[in-house]
Amino acid sequence: MKKLSLSLALSLVFAMPAIAQEANNDVRVTPEGVWYTVSRDETLSEVAQRFTGSVRHWHAIGTANRIQNERKIPIGRTVLIPAALLTPVAAYAHIDSFSGGVIVRNQQGQTVEVKTGAQLQEGDTVTTMADSFISFILADGSRVTLPPRSTLNLRTLRTTEYLHSPRINLFLQQGRVESLVTPLTNADGRYEVHTPHAASSVRGTRFRVQYQEEGQRTLDEVVEGKVAVQAGHTANTKGMQLVSAGFGTVVENGRSTKPVPLLPAPEVSGHQALQQRLPIRFALEESGAAGFHIQVSTDVEGVHRIEEAHADAIDGKGEVRIADLPDGHYVAHINAVDKNGLGGMSRTFPFEVAARPFPPFLLAPAAHFQGNVPGTSVQVPVQWSLSGEARRYRLQITSEQDPDFTHPEYDQTVDVEELNGQAIVTLTPGMHIWRVATIDARNGHQGPFSDARQVDVIPGLAAPAATLDDKEMHFAWSASAPGQHFVFQFAQTPDFSNLLHEIKTDTATATVPRPQPGTYHARVRSIDADGFSGPFSPSQEVVIPLQWQSGDGQPVQAQEQPLGSRF
């Protein structure tokens, strides 16, 4: 069983820049920008240098405030420094959680250690291997999650001074990225996801972007809010398409398709909240699905992800499988995938894995068991495979009228060392159901029961009864089920190594020529209509007496019976 290195999901929490706030009332921050009260002899060039980092912005500040002469500003005049001109400062990130194999490299190509609390910065490239996940949390609470086999470059990680408004540009080189973006309240705030052939920009939404290098396709799936999708390398208003919640679009060959509705969340067939077998299986259904996708996390929000899987759909039905998960509680996030490759709305439900210790394989009895002797009870040996560590097992047997084992006929803990690997159970003839569970030798925890198996318990055949006449010997026995046929054996030795006759018959009778005087042995076995062959009956010893004959060779009769010495 593989071990998961789970360290929560990965989050990037952007460190707020240490900006010194003004100690007086000269500065007032609003969504439009910063309002500043000009001091004596202060020029717009000085204001521009102070708030934007460059004197060349003085003219733009003057235009915004209708000031033509930067040197003639009345003392106490309040001017607006627009948000777009404020100095952008670097916003650092920190690893909050991750699972599996994640690789981070900085702009110089050097590997950054991936651990909780490690700092990430603008220009870093994050790559997830198979079965690994990573997610970031931005300063405004936005969350970015990178599933397996994906590469994302943190092209721009910045925030504006004073407003702390994020300016985020993520470049998806391959795979998928999921974003939950906090609504941007400031005019200069930006959140963009780029691929080699498309750009997606938002001001607050939950959406997914997928880039398929083969075919150079970019897929946008909008779960909440709206996303502006633009074919090409940059996000601008020309050719931009607005995609609303519940819709998706595909950018291909330089154009984006008309938004199409995302498929609804698929239905989950049956009761699958308790998984007691590996692999873990989920049967799903959605009429328009070409496939299904599942992600498994340890939390309802889907932040701390540990596994994902995909399955094709046939006629809108499919089964996704996960090879292995440790016993525990999980949350599944499942969506249907349409013919375009767009993932639909998600269904989230909790489930538990309780598969250990694994149940044994059932060995015997099979579908039928026939005793060696007739009677109203049958001694049935029950066997199963043995675990390397387990020594105790729980055996349950019930009737076919109680398939849920509500009132089992037999429910005992079996110590295999005492019974040499098998239990002998007395059962009445008829149909029974049996199953076995393993008990952990370390802590006494009982695992799930094996799949139940039916066994038809059949009483043994009685030894065939014999009658003798002067030329033949006749045998008869009782059939225990309709449609049976039989194998009858007649031998001169008790071990039946010296067979005189072996007769296959569809009736419960057999006839052999009268043998020479002596001791003989007879037995019979039944073969059911489905091919099950029971054991031979007990051996019947038959003594053929010496027969007296008349002078013409005819047997001497006494009350119409041949005369002999024994029978």
Rosetta blueprint (number, residue, H / E / L):
1 M L
2 K L
3 K L
4 L L
5 S L
6 L E
7 S E
8 L L
9 A L
10 L L
11 S L
12 L E
13 V E
14 F L
15 A E
16 M L
17 P L
18 A L
19 I L
20 A L
21 Q L
22 E L
23 A L
24 N L
25 N L
26 D L
27 V E
28 R E
29 V E
30 T E
31 P L
32 E L
33 G E
34 V E
35 W E
36 Y E
37 T E
38 V L
39 S L
40 R L
41 D L
42 E L
43 T L
44 L H
45 S H
46 E H
47 V H
48 A H
49 Q H
50 R H
51 F H
52 T H
53 G L
54 S L
55 V H
56 R H
57 H H
58 W H
59 H H
60 A H
61 I H
62 G H
63 T H
64 A H
65 N H
66 R L
67 I L
68 Q L
69 N L
70 E L
71 R L
72 K L
73 I L
74 P L
75 I L
76 G L
77 R L
78 T E
79 V E
80 L E
81 I E
82 P E
83 A H
84 A H
85 L H
86 L L
87 T L
88 P E
89 V E
90 A E
91 A L
92 Y E
93 A E
94 H E
95 I E
96 D L
97 S L
98 F E
99 S E
100 G L
101 G L
102 V E
103 I E
104 V E
105 R E
106 N L
107 Q L
108 Q L
109 G L
110 Q L
111 T E
112 V E
113 E L
114 V L
115 K L
116 T L
117 G L
118 A L
119 Q E
120 L E
121 Q L
122 E L
123 G L
124 D L
125 T E
126 V E
127 T E
128 T E
129 M L
130 A L
131 D L
132 S L
133 F E
134 I E
135 S E
136 F E
137 I E
138 L L
139 A L
140 D L
141 G L
142 S L
143 R E
144 V E
145 T E
146 L E
147 P L
148 P L
149 R L
150 S E
151 T E
152 L E
153 N E
154 L E
155 R E
156 T E
157 L E
158 R E
159 T E
160 T E
161 E L
162 Y L
163 L L
164 H L
165 S L
166 P E
167 R E
168 I E
169 N E
170 L E
171 F E
172 L E
173 Q E
174 Q E
175 G E
176 R E
177 V E
178 E E
179 S E
180 L E
181 V E
182 T L
183 P L
184 L L
185 T L
186 N L
187 A L
188 D L
189 G L
190 R E
191 Y E
192 E E
193 V E
194 H E
195 T E
196 P L
197 H L
198 A E
199 A E
200 S E
201 S E
202 V E
203 R L
204 G L
205 T E
206 R E
207 F E
208 R E
209 V E
210 Q E
211 Y E
212 Q E
213 E L
214 E L
215 G L
216 Q L
217 R E
218 T E
219 L E
220 D E
221 E E
222 V E
223 V E
224 E E
225 G L
226 K E
227 V E
228 A E
229 V E
230 Q E
231 A E
232 G L
233 H L
234 T L
235 A L
236 N L
237 T L
238 K L
239 G L
240 M L
241 Q E
242 L E
243 V E
244 S E
245 A L
246 G L
247 F E
248 G E
249 T E
250 V E
251 V E
252 E E
253 N L
254 G L
255 R E
256 S E
257 T L
258 K L
259 P L
260 V E
261 P E
262 L L
263 L L
264 P L
265 A L
266 P L
267 E E
268 V E
269 S L
270 G L
271 H L
272 Q L
273 A L
274 L E
275 Q E
276 Q L
277 R L
278 L L
279 P L
280 I E
281 R E
282 F E
283 A E
284 L E
285 E E
286 E L
287 S L
288 G L
289 A L
290 A L
291 G E
292 F E
293 H E
294 I E
295 Q E
296 V E
297 S E
298 T L
299 D L
300 V L
301 E L
302 G L
303 V L
304 H L
305 R E
306 I E
307 E E
308 E E
309 A E
310 H E
311 A E
312 D E
313 A L
314 I E
315 D L
316 G L
317 K E
318 G E
319 E E
320 V E
321 R E
322 I E
323 A L
324 D L
325 L L
326 P L
327 D L
328 G E
329 H E
330 Y E
331 V E
332 A E
333 H E
334 I E
335 N E
336 A E
337 V E
338 D L
339 K L
340 N L
341 G L
342 L L
343 G E
344 G E
345 M E
346 S E
347 R E
348 T E
349 F E
350 P E
351 F E
352 E E
353 V E
354 A L
355 A L
356 R L
357 P L
358 F L
359 P L
360 P L
361 F L
362 L E
363 L E
364 A E
365 P L
366 A L
367 A L
368 H E
369 F E
370 Q E
371 G L
372 N L
373 V L
374 P L
375 G L
376 T L
377 S L
378 V E
379 Q E
380 V E
381 P E
382 V E
383 Q E
384 W E
385 S L
386 L L
387 S L
388 G L
389 E L
390 A L
391 R L
392 R E
393 Y E
394 R E
395 L E
396 Q E
397 I E
398 T E
399 S E
400 E L
401 Q L
402 D L
403 P L
404 D L
405 F L
406 T L
407 H L
408 P L
409 E L
410 Y E
411 D E
412 Q E
413 T E
414 V E
415 D E
416 V H
417 E H
418 E H
419 L H
420 N L
421 G L
422 Q E
423 A E
424 I E
425 V E
426 T E
427 L E
428 T L
429 P L
430 G E
431 M E
432 H E
433 I E
434 W E
435 R E
436 V E
437 A E
438 T E
439 I E
440 D L
441 A L
442 R L
443 N L
444 G L
445 H L
446 Q E
447 G E
448 P E
449 F E
450 S L
451 D L
452 A L
453 R E
454 Q E
455 V E
456 D E
457 V E
458 I E
459 P L
460 G L
461 L L
462 A L
463 A L
464 P L
465 A E
466 A E
467 T E
468 L E
469 D L
470 D L
471 K L
472 E E
473 M E
474 H E
475 F E
476 A E
477 W L
478 S L
479 A L
480 S L
481 A L
482 P L
483 G L
484 Q L
485 H E
486 F E
487 V E
488 F E
489 Q E
490 F E
491 A E
492 Q L
493 T L
494 P L
495 D L
496 F L
497 S L
498 N L
499 L E
500 L E
501 H E
502 E E
503 I E
504 K E
505 T E
506 D L
507 T L
508 A L
509 T E
510 A E
511 T E
512 V E
513 P E
514 R L
515 P L
516 Q L
517 P L
518 G E
519 T E
520 Y E
521 H E
522 A E
523 R E
524 V E
525 R E
526 S E
527 I E
528 D L
529 A L
530 D L
531 G L
532 F L
533 S E
534 G L
535 P L
536 F L
537 S L
538 P L
539 S L
540 Q E
541 E E
542 V E
543 V E
544 I E
545 P L
546 L L
547 Q E
548 W L
549 Q E
550 S L
551 G L
552 D L
553 G L
554 Q L
555 P E
556 V L
557 Q E
558 A E
559 Q L
560 E L
561 Q E
562 P E
563 L L
564 G E
565 S L
566 R L
567 F L
